Each structure stands twice: as structure tokens, then as C-alpha cells.
Amino acid sequence: MIFLSKGVKILIGILIALFAAGAAVLGIGYFINKNSDGFLKKTWMNGTSIEGKTPEEVAQTIASQYGNSKVQLVENGTVVLEGSLSDFGYTFNQDAVQKELEQDLQQQKSGLVQVWKTLLMGDYLHIETGYDFDETKLQAYCVSQSFSVPRVESSEASLQLNTEEEKYEVIPAVQGNMINDAALQADLKQYLDEQTSSGELGDVISYEIPSDVYTSQTVSTDTTELQKECDEKNKALQLDAYKNVSVTYTFGDQTEVLDSSTIIGWITLADDGTVTVDDSKIADYVSGLASKYNTRYLDRQFTTSTGQTITISGASNEYGYTIDQDAECKQLKQDILSKQAVTREPCYVSENSYGNPLYYKRSGTDDLAGTYVEVNITKQHLWFYKDGQLVVESDVVTGDVATNQNTECGVFPLAYKESPSTLKGQHVDGSDYSVEVQYWMPFFEGQGLHDASWRSSFGGTIYQADGSNGCVNCPPAVAKTIYENIDAGTAIVIYQES
């Protein structure tokens, strides 16, 4: 027999008491927790504490958190389709989740050891079976033709004629985005299965559409060569636009045509399509026109009514046509750039500094065209022709030779006509005169044709000692006939026979 000392007996008693107390605590703790309705302390599910909650409460919480999650299909950063999990065929099964939780709770409270293991070390639950899946709903809802971004087939870059702007344009390649719906649905289902079984669903489930579900052919976006072709076609098109350009110059009843074949030779196209017309070519052409058709201030050959051919010096030839070359160059360039066929007269210097006309009509290089007044000072005779027909002829009296008031020789345009008119001036002796005439037709520095009712005779040698102050005095009836048939600008040809 072993005899224990008193101290040992006391120690053993204490240990037995402590063990009994601990057992009592464990038993009481086990009893209290086992008979509670909710999960034990330190119980977590899918990362969230559920201690003290019943399976029904937890299932309701999960349903509120995950049952309304949205699914977004994303393509190149843009949401192209959005819907609830239910739209995509996933329906949250709260009853199934609650049943699974009830099994977990039963397992958690199945024994003393399991209870205290949970209380001391915690219990981490994971719910994987929360959704029922309906494939027909997924197939009906997840259709690429319903995407917010329209589906298009791939197309290569091409050239297209813009009929409004009349030029070719490079139409960029289109990278198609057609999708194999079956492949997309299969990949999306796999992704959603993973998400719904993870137990970590958020408010939004984002799915990036993978490249391998696209069926459209990949096309090149390089348009370098196509742009070169486009530029060449546009150059040809721009030049072709000038094929109908022409300028038909009218010189009375005659014409001269600047045709498109010549004009196109003056045009150059820059790489950017800018059209340039060679100004030097225009200037040369206009200069050629002027050399051929200018008549003013040039020596003039004139055949008189008596059949003589005389030469009137350019200095005395104030009647006629002068092409305004600066204005004509500018107008011609404008006509060319208009791409139209134009018919017109050249740009002439048409008036003198007083605003009076410098010409009347022409036929080609003939700037009289059969209409003019001819005054032969030597014979003191006048002829008036209109359109090649003699209207009237008569003896006249010209400027007084004795007092050196000669009528100016040359070719002058009729400045204007006036009826009646008062002529004022000074005689050679300095005295003033003022005389009223019925028909006044001035042509050179105060000289003009007019009626002279105070004279009883005309012609002969009157002008040598009793001539006018420089005007051409006409019988009243002759002056009237001329006045009624003449227009401003008509040539007045005055000469002396040699």
C-alpha cells in the first residue's frame, strides 16, 4: 500500500477539482452552444461572419447580396450587353442554399469536440451550390445581334468617288466584329459558373469578350499604297475637269478660241491637289492677242472715199481698241479655274479719262467695221457711213487756215452728242463767243461736228480764210442726219490729201 503525504493529497484534490470544473465548463459551454439556433462564434462563410445567424437568415442574406448581381459583357472597354444573372439563365436557389447551411450547422454542432474546435479555432464555410442554370435563357439573351455596338463584317480599305465633292476618297478598312454566339455562350457559361461557385460575387460581374469567339477576318489598316492611287486618280480627275474649258473671244462677228488642249498645258497639280495655272503662259497668250487685235495708237492704213490709201500715224490715232492686259490676264485665269466654256470680249480699255468711249464696233482686226465719219480737209467734204452703207455726204467748212485754227487730223472717237447745245470759246483776237447749235458732236478738245445755220455755202476754199474755230461746220440738214444716225464712240477720220 502506498501512502501519500498530506501535501500530495491536497494537490491531487485541487487537480481533480480543476478537472471537474473544466469538464463542467466544457459541458455547460457545449450544451449552451449546441442548443442555440444560430452558427457558433467564429463561423465565417465566403469571407463574411455569420455567427449567431440561422441558416434561414444566412440564406436570405446571400439571396439579397448575390441574387441581384448584374452581368456586363465588355468589348474594347464598352459595355455591349447587360442583364441580371437571371437574364443569363442563373436563378438563385435560396432553399438549396438554406438546406446546405442547415447541414453545415448540424455538422458544426455534432459533438463536443467539434463545437469547441469551432469556438477555439473558427469554422470557415464555403457555399458552392447556390444557382440553378437554364441554358435556353442564356442562348436567348446572349445574342451578339442584341449588342449595343452593331455587328459589321470586315471590309478591306477601298477607293470611292465622292460625287458631291468630285474627288476620290480612301474608305478605311473596317475590322469586323461578328461573333460566334455558341462559342461566346459556352465561354460565358464557364466564366459565370466559376463566379457563382466562388461565393465572392459583387454587384457587377464583368466579362471581357475573348478574341477567339470572333469570326470576322482580320484586315490590314495600312492604306499607304491606296492613298497613292487615290492621289493619282484625283490628279487625273482634276485635269479631266478642265477638258471642257475654253475661252471664245469675240471680235465683232469674228472669234478666236483658246481651247482646252492649250489650257491643260498651262496647268500643274501639286501633291496636295492644289491647281496652279502658269501666269507666264497666260501673259504670253494675252500679249499675243494684244499684238493681233490692238488698234489704238498704232499706225492706221485707211482707204479714202476717193480710193486713196493713206497712213494715219499712231500718235494721231486716238480711236480704237486696246486690250487691258493686266485685267485680261486676271479674267482669263478666273475663266480657266471656273472649268467652264466662256464666250466674251477681251477686257478693253474702253473709256478715256473723261469717261467717253474709245471705240464703237469692230469686225476682227477691222475696228471701223463700215461705220465712221470721213472728213477730207483738202476737198472740204464729209462722208458718213454706217454698216458699210453711205448715209450722207456733203461739203463742209473746217478750221480756219489763215488764223491757224486748223481742224485736227487723225482718228477720234465721238465723245457724245447733244441737242441743242451752246458752244462757248474765244476768237483769235481774244473776244468771247457763244453760239447755239442744234446738233453738237464733239470728238477732239473742243472740236466737233455741228450745224452752221449762219453759213450760206460750204466747201471750196472757204476754210482758208473764213473757216471755223476748228470745228467741222455742216449744213443743218446734214448735221441733223448725222446726229440721228450716229452713236457715241463712232470713229471720226480726218485727213488731208498729200
VMD Tcl script that draws the C-alpha trace (Angstrom):
set ca {
  {0.00 0.00 0.00}
  {1.26 3.41 -0.96}
  {0.75 6.20 1.49}
  {0.61 9.73 0.10}
  {1.72 12.65 2.03}
  {-0.76 15.23 3.05}
  {0.63 17.77 0.55}
  {0.31 15.39 -2.35}
  {-3.21 14.56 -1.36}
  {-4.07 18.25 -1.35}
  {-2.51 18.75 -4.84}
  {-4.39 15.81 -6.24}
  {-7.58 17.14 -4.76}
  {-7.01 20.51 -6.37}
  {-6.33 18.92 -9.76}
  {-9.44 16.80 -9.51}
  {-11.45 19.87 -8.62}
  {-10.00 21.84 -11.52}
  {-10.66 18.99 -13.93}
  {-14.19 18.69 -12.69}
  {-14.67 22.42 -13.03}
  {-13.17 22.41 -16.54}
  {-15.32 19.50 -17.53}
  {-18.31 21.31 -16.17}
  {-17.41 24.44 -18.12}
  {-16.88 22.45 -21.30}
  {-20.07 20.60 -20.78}
  {-22.07 23.69 -20.00}
  {-20.49 25.56 -22.97}
  {-21.20 22.65 -25.25}
  {-24.77 22.40 -24.04}
  {-25.41 26.13 -24.44}
  {-23.90 26.39 -27.94}
  {-25.32 23.09 -29.18}
  {-28.81 24.17 -28.30}
  {-28.52 27.67 -29.83}
  {-30.35 28.30 -33.15}
  {-27.52 30.00 -34.98}
  {-23.99 29.25 -36.05}
  {-21.26 29.26 -33.42}
  {-18.92 32.13 -32.77}
  {-16.00 32.46 -35.20}
  {-18.08 31.00 -38.02}
  {-17.39 32.56 -41.42}
  {-18.96 31.92 -44.77}
  {-17.47 33.16 -48.02}
  {-15.43 35.70 -46.07}
  {-18.36 37.07 -44.01}
  {-19.08 36.38 -40.31}
  {-22.34 34.52 -39.79}
  {-22.02 33.78 -36.07}
  {-25.36 33.68 -34.29}
  {-27.33 33.61 -37.54}
  {-29.66 30.80 -38.51}
  {-29.35 29.03 -41.87}
  {-32.52 30.78 -42.99}
  {-31.12 34.21 -42.10}
  {-27.84 33.47 -43.82}
  {-29.63 32.19 -46.93}
  {-31.74 35.34 -47.03}
  {-28.62 37.49 -46.70}
  {-26.90 35.63 -49.53}
  {-30.00 35.96 -51.69}
  {-30.11 39.72 -51.16}
  {-26.40 40.09 -51.87}
  {-25.92 37.76 -54.81}
  {-29.36 37.12 -56.20}
  {-29.47 40.58 -57.86}
  {-25.93 40.70 -59.27}
  {-25.67 42.16 -62.78}
  {-23.62 40.73 -65.61}
  {-21.86 43.06 -68.05}
  {-20.31 41.93 -71.33}
  {-17.44 44.29 -72.19}
  {-15.97 44.78 -75.67}
  {-12.96 47.08 -76.07}
  {-13.86 48.93 -72.89}
  {-17.53 49.36 -73.80}
  {-20.42 47.55 -72.14}
  {-22.29 45.98 -75.06}
  {-24.78 43.82 -73.13}
  {-26.03 43.99 -69.56}
  {-28.54 41.99 -67.59}
  {-29.23 40.21 -64.35}
  {-27.90 36.76 -63.60}
  {-31.43 35.56 -64.15}
  {-31.41 37.06 -67.68}
  {-28.36 34.92 -68.39}
  {-30.06 31.78 -67.04}
  {-28.80 31.78 -63.44}
  {-31.54 31.73 -60.77}
  {-30.53 31.87 -57.11}
  {-31.91 28.80 -55.23}
  {-32.40 30.03 -51.69}
  {-33.95 26.76 -50.49}
  {-30.95 24.73 -51.67}
  {-28.53 27.13 -50.00}
  {-30.51 27.05 -46.78}
  {-30.53 23.24 -46.82}
  {-26.75 23.17 -47.33}
  {-26.32 25.64 -44.47}
  {-28.52 23.50 -42.21}
  {-26.25 20.55 -42.95}
  {-23.19 22.68 -42.15}
  {-24.78 23.82 -38.87}
  {-25.66 20.24 -37.94}
  {-22.11 19.15 -38.65}
  {-20.74 22.08 -36.64}
  {-22.76 21.01 -33.56}
  {-22.35 17.28 -33.98}
  {-20.21 16.82 -30.87}
  {-18.33 18.38 -28.02}
  {-15.03 18.32 -29.84}
  {-16.49 19.86 -33.00}
  {-18.22 22.61 -31.02}
  {-15.12 23.55 -29.05}
  {-12.91 23.27 -32.13}
  {-15.12 25.88 -33.79}
  {-15.17 28.09 -30.72}
  {-11.41 27.98 -30.36}
  {-10.18 27.79 -33.98}
  {-13.13 29.04 -36.01}
  {-15.09 27.45 -38.82}
  {-14.86 28.64 -42.43}
  {-17.74 27.58 -44.62}
  {-17.96 27.81 -48.44}
  {-21.26 27.61 -50.34}
  {-20.87 26.37 -53.92}
  {-24.36 25.32 -54.92}
  {-26.48 28.49 -54.97}
  {-27.77 28.77 -58.53}
  {-29.92 26.80 -60.92}
  {-28.97 27.19 -64.60}
  {-31.32 27.37 -67.61}
  {-29.32 27.14 -70.85}
  {-32.25 28.21 -73.04}
  {-32.38 31.58 -71.27}
  {-28.65 32.11 -71.84}
  {-28.99 31.24 -75.53}
  {-31.96 33.58 -75.95}
  {-30.44 36.54 -74.11}
  {-26.76 36.37 -75.01}
  {-27.02 37.08 -78.75}
  {-24.43 39.33 -80.42}
  {-27.02 40.98 -82.67}
  {-28.54 42.44 -79.48}
  {-25.31 44.19 -78.51}
  {-25.34 47.98 -78.21}
  {-22.46 48.14 -80.69}
  {-23.76 46.96 -84.10}
  {-22.15 43.94 -85.70}
  {-20.38 44.51 -89.00}
  {-18.47 42.34 -91.43}
  {-14.81 43.05 -92.17}
  {-14.06 45.05 -95.31}
  {-10.78 45.99 -96.92}
  {-9.84 49.65 -97.45}
  {-11.07 50.90 -100.83}
  {-11.38 53.91 -103.12}
  {-14.71 55.62 -103.58}
  {-15.75 58.57 -105.74}
  {-17.41 61.33 -103.75}
  {-19.82 62.68 -106.36}
  {-20.69 65.78 -104.33}
  {-17.08 66.90 -103.89}
  {-16.00 65.33 -107.19}
  {-12.98 63.55 -105.83}
  {-11.83 60.09 -104.81}
  {-11.56 59.22 -101.14}
  {-9.89 56.38 -99.28}
  {-12.50 54.47 -97.35}
  {-10.67 52.98 -94.35}
  {-10.70 49.27 -93.70}
  {-13.38 48.06 -91.30}
  {-12.37 45.45 -88.78}
  {-15.43 43.29 -88.43}
  {-16.81 42.26 -85.05}
  {-19.03 39.33 -85.97}
  {-19.23 36.73 -83.19}
  {-19.89 33.01 -82.98}
  {-22.74 33.15 -80.47}
  {-22.44 29.49 -79.49}
  {-18.74 29.90 -78.67}
  {-19.46 33.08 -76.73}
  {-22.25 31.43 -74.73}
  {-20.06 28.44 -73.86}
  {-17.19 30.63 -72.68}
  {-19.52 32.93 -70.76}
  {-21.18 29.97 -69.02}
  {-17.82 28.65 -67.90}
  {-16.93 32.08 -66.54}
  {-20.26 32.55 -64.75}
  {-20.08 29.04 -63.31}
  {-16.73 29.96 -61.77}
  {-18.07 33.24 -60.44}
  {-21.27 31.87 -58.96}
  {-19.47 28.98 -57.29}
  {-16.75 31.22 -55.85}
  {-19.08 32.71 -53.29}
  {-17.47 36.10 -53.90}
  {-19.93 37.73 -56.26}
  {-20.11 41.51 -56.31}
  {-22.88 43.78 -57.52}
  {-21.46 43.61 -61.05}
  {-19.88 40.63 -62.80}
  {-17.73 41.98 -65.65}
  {-16.90 39.67 -68.55}
  {-14.42 40.72 -71.26}
  {-15.36 39.12 -74.56}
  {-12.38 36.95 -75.63}
  {-10.83 37.32 -79.07}
  {-11.30 33.67 -80.00}
  {-15.09 33.98 -80.32}
  {-14.84 36.47 -83.21}
  {-15.39 35.15 -86.72}
  {-14.59 38.27 -88.79}
  {-11.48 38.18 -90.92}
  {-8.62 40.41 -89.77}
  {-7.93 43.17 -92.30}
  {-4.95 45.46 -92.80}
  {-5.29 49.11 -91.83}
  {-2.31 50.19 -93.95}
  {-3.63 52.48 -96.72}
  {-0.29 53.87 -97.93}
  {-0.43 52.39 -101.42}
  {-4.15 53.02 -101.72}
  {-3.62 56.68 -100.81}
  {-1.01 56.99 -103.57}
  {-3.50 55.56 -106.05}
  {-6.16 57.92 -104.71}
  {-3.87 60.92 -105.20}
  {-3.10 59.92 -108.77}
  {-6.77 59.40 -109.58}
  {-7.67 62.77 -108.09}
  {-4.98 64.47 -110.15}
  {-6.32 62.82 -113.29}
  {-9.85 63.74 -112.24}
  {-8.89 67.35 -111.63}
  {-7.21 67.60 -115.02}
  {-10.19 65.90 -116.63}
  {-12.40 68.62 -115.15}
  {-10.65 71.08 -117.45}
  {-11.35 69.15 -120.65}
  {-14.40 71.33 -121.37}
  {-12.72 74.62 -120.52}
  {-12.41 77.07 -123.37}
  {-12.47 80.81 -123.86}
  {-14.01 82.07 -127.08}
  {-13.04 85.67 -127.69}
  {-15.43 87.70 -129.81}
  {-14.10 90.47 -132.04}
  {-17.35 91.69 -133.51}
  {-18.58 88.97 -135.84}
  {-15.27 87.09 -135.67}
  {-13.95 84.84 -132.92}
  {-10.73 83.36 -131.64}
  {-10.80 80.25 -129.44}
  {-8.43 79.31 -126.65}
  {-9.14 75.58 -126.37}
  {-8.78 73.08 -123.53}
  {-5.76 71.31 -125.03}
  {-3.77 74.52 -124.75}
  {-5.17 75.41 -121.34}
  {-4.39 72.00 -119.82}
  {-0.77 72.51 -120.84}
  {-0.71 75.57 -118.59}
  {-1.98 73.69 -115.53}
  {0.09 71.91 -112.89}
  {-1.14 69.95 -109.89}
  {0.72 69.90 -106.58}
  {0.91 66.76 -104.46}
  {-1.82 68.15 -102.24}
  {-4.10 68.62 -105.26}
  {-3.67 72.39 -105.50}
  {-4.22 73.63 -109.05}
  {-1.76 76.20 -110.39}
  {-2.13 77.99 -113.71}
  {1.12 79.23 -115.25}
  {0.80 83.02 -115.14}
  {3.61 83.45 -117.66}
  {1.71 81.33 -120.21}
  {-1.39 83.44 -119.67}
  {0.61 86.65 -120.03}
  {2.25 85.43 -123.26}
  {-1.11 84.49 -124.74}
  {-2.75 87.80 -123.81}
  {0.24 89.67 -125.19}
  {-0.25 87.80 -128.46}
  {-3.92 88.79 -128.53}
  {-2.99 92.41 -127.95}
  {-0.41 92.35 -130.74}
  {-3.00 90.99 -133.14}
  {-6.11 92.93 -132.14}
  {-4.99 96.23 -130.59}
  {-5.70 99.18 -132.93}
  {-5.42 102.36 -130.86}
  {-2.24 104.47 -131.05}
  {-0.94 102.32 -133.89}
  {-0.31 103.48 -137.47}
  {-3.52 103.05 -139.42}
  {-3.97 102.30 -143.10}
  {-7.15 103.91 -144.39}
  {-8.73 103.81 -147.83}
  {-10.49 107.07 -148.54}
  {-13.77 107.52 -150.35}
  {-11.79 108.74 -153.36}
  {-9.84 105.48 -153.47}
  {-6.53 106.60 -152.00}
  {-4.79 104.61 -149.25}
  {-3.33 106.85 -146.61}
  {-1.42 106.24 -143.40}
  {-2.51 107.91 -140.19}
  {0.25 107.92 -137.59}
  {-0.25 106.14 -134.29}
  {0.19 109.40 -132.38}
  {-2.92 110.77 -134.10}
  {-4.91 107.53 -133.89}
  {-6.91 108.02 -130.71}
  {-9.75 105.77 -131.80}
  {-9.64 102.02 -131.36}
  {-9.23 99.03 -129.14}
  {-6.56 98.37 -126.52}
  {-6.66 95.16 -124.51}
  {-6.14 95.85 -120.81}
  {-3.56 93.11 -120.39}
  {-3.48 93.09 -116.58}
  {-7.27 92.88 -116.36}
  {-7.41 90.31 -119.16}
  {-4.79 88.07 -117.51}
  {-6.75 88.15 -114.28}
  {-10.07 87.43 -116.03}
  {-8.61 84.67 -118.16}
  {-7.18 82.92 -115.10}
  {-10.57 83.19 -113.42}
  {-12.26 81.74 -116.51}
  {-9.85 78.80 -116.57}
  {-10.37 77.99 -112.91}
  {-14.15 78.11 -113.41}
  {-13.82 74.93 -115.55}
  {-16.48 76.31 -117.88}
  {-16.70 77.22 -121.55}
  {-16.76 81.01 -121.73}
  {-17.59 83.35 -124.61}
  {-16.83 87.04 -124.22}
  {-14.95 90.08 -125.47}
  {-11.44 90.71 -124.17}
  {-11.04 93.20 -121.34}
  {-10.55 96.51 -123.16}
  {-9.54 99.98 -122.08}
  {-12.99 101.24 -123.01}
  {-13.08 104.88 -121.86}
  {-10.79 107.87 -121.72}
  {-10.13 109.93 -118.61}
  {-13.38 111.86 -119.21}
  {-15.43 108.66 -119.28}
  {-16.04 108.88 -123.01}
  {-15.94 105.75 -125.21}
  {-12.85 104.96 -127.24}
  {-14.47 102.75 -129.88}
  {-17.78 101.74 -131.38}
  {-17.62 98.38 -133.14}
  {-15.26 96.03 -134.87}
  {-15.07 93.02 -137.15}
  {-11.94 91.06 -136.34}
  {-8.96 93.37 -136.81}
  {-11.13 95.91 -138.64}
  {-12.12 98.31 -135.88}
  {-14.25 100.56 -138.12}
  {-16.48 97.76 -139.43}
  {-18.03 100.06 -142.01}
  {-19.21 102.75 -139.56}
  {-17.34 106.06 -139.47}
  {-17.38 109.74 -140.46}
  {-14.73 110.67 -143.02}
  {-13.64 114.30 -143.41}
  {-11.30 115.22 -146.27}
  {-9.94 118.64 -145.36}
  {-8.31 119.10 -148.74}
  {-11.59 118.56 -150.57}
  {-13.70 120.09 -147.74}
  {-16.01 117.13 -147.99}
  {-17.60 114.73 -145.50}
  {-18.95 111.19 -145.83}
  {-20.86 109.29 -143.14}
  {-21.00 105.51 -143.47}
  {-22.94 103.14 -141.25}
  {-22.54 99.37 -141.52}
  {-20.84 99.88 -144.86}
  {-23.65 102.00 -146.32}
  {-23.32 105.68 -147.14}
  {-25.82 107.59 -145.03}
  {-24.96 111.11 -146.14}
  {-22.21 113.14 -147.78}
  {-21.76 116.87 -148.03}
  {-19.40 119.76 -148.44}
  {-18.28 121.24 -145.14}
  {-16.15 124.02 -143.72}
  {-13.27 123.10 -141.41}
  {-10.89 125.15 -139.24}
  {-9.64 128.50 -140.48}
  {-6.19 128.14 -142.01}
  {-5.41 131.86 -142.07}
  {-5.75 132.15 -138.29}
  {-4.07 128.80 -137.65}
  {-7.26 127.28 -136.22}
  {-6.88 124.12 -138.23}
  {-9.10 121.14 -137.62}
  {-7.01 118.38 -136.01}
  {-6.15 115.48 -138.31}
  {-6.35 111.94 -137.02}
  {-8.90 109.34 -135.99}
  {-11.02 110.18 -132.95}
  {-13.97 108.55 -131.19}
  {-17.14 110.62 -130.97}
  {-17.26 111.64 -127.30}
  {-21.02 112.16 -127.10}
  {-23.80 114.06 -128.83}
  {-26.03 116.84 -127.53}
  {-29.04 118.73 -128.86}
  {-29.32 121.64 -128.57}
  {-26.01 122.90 -127.26}
  {-24.35 126.25 -126.64}
  {-20.77 126.49 -127.84}
  {-18.55 128.94 -126.00}
  {-14.96 129.99 -126.54}
  {-12.67 132.77 -127.73}
  {-11.84 134.07 -131.14}
  {-8.24 134.52 -132.20}
  {-8.47 138.19 -131.26}
  {-9.39 137.21 -127.70}
  {-13.04 138.12 -127.88}
  {-15.56 135.66 -126.47}
  {-18.20 133.92 -128.47}
  {-21.31 131.98 -127.54}
  {-23.39 130.34 -130.21}
  {-26.27 127.91 -130.01}
  {-26.35 124.93 -132.34}
  {-28.95 122.25 -132.73}
  {-26.60 119.30 -133.19}
  {-23.31 119.09 -131.32}
  {-20.99 116.08 -131.79}
  {-17.54 116.69 -130.20}
  {-14.51 114.50 -130.97}
  {-11.26 116.32 -130.03}
  {-10.52 119.00 -127.42}
  {-13.49 121.24 -128.15}
  {-13.62 120.43 -131.85}
  {-16.66 118.66 -133.19}
  {-19.26 118.30 -135.90}
  {-22.19 120.70 -135.75}
  {-24.71 122.54 -137.84}
  {-23.77 126.05 -139.04}
  {-27.03 127.77 -139.89}
  {-25.24 131.11 -140.29}
  {-23.40 129.88 -143.37}
  {-25.00 130.03 -146.78}
  {-22.34 127.97 -148.55}
  {-19.93 125.15 -147.76}
  {-16.89 123.57 -149.38}
  {-14.40 125.02 -151.77}
  {-11.73 127.29 -150.26}
  {-13.87 128.96 -147.61}
  {-11.83 127.32 -144.85}
  {-8.62 129.02 -145.97}
  {-9.72 132.50 -144.89}
  {-13.18 132.18 -143.34}
  {-13.03 128.81 -141.70}
  {-14.31 127.72 -138.31}
  {-12.60 127.89 -134.94}
  {-11.57 124.25 -135.53}
  {-14.93 122.51 -135.78}
  {-16.41 120.86 -138.85}
  {-19.29 123.07 -139.92}
  {-22.09 121.18 -141.65}
  {-25.27 122.22 -143.39}
  {-28.11 121.94 -140.84}
  {-29.88 119.11 -142.69}
  {-26.65 117.13 -142.94}
  {-25.85 117.68 -139.27}
  {-29.36 116.51 -138.40}
  {-28.99 113.31 -140.44}
  {-25.63 112.51 -138.89}
  {-26.90 113.26 -135.38}
  {-29.90 110.98 -135.76}
  {-27.83 108.04 -137.01}
  {-24.55 108.28 -135.14}
  {-23.63 106.84 -131.73}
  {-21.00 107.80 -129.19}
  {-17.69 106.07 -129.90}
  {-18.06 106.19 -133.69}
  {-14.76 106.94 -135.45}
  {-14.23 110.40 -136.94}
  {-11.48 110.12 -139.58}
  {-9.95 113.47 -140.58}
  {-7.08 113.85 -143.04}
  {-5.50 115.97 -145.72}
  {-4.51 114.64 -149.08}
  {-0.83 114.79 -149.83}
}
mol new
graphics top color blue
foreach p $ca { graphics top sphere $p radius 0.5 }
foreach p [lrange $ca 0 end-1] q [lrange $ca 1 end] { graphics top cylinder $p $q radius 0.2 }
display resetview
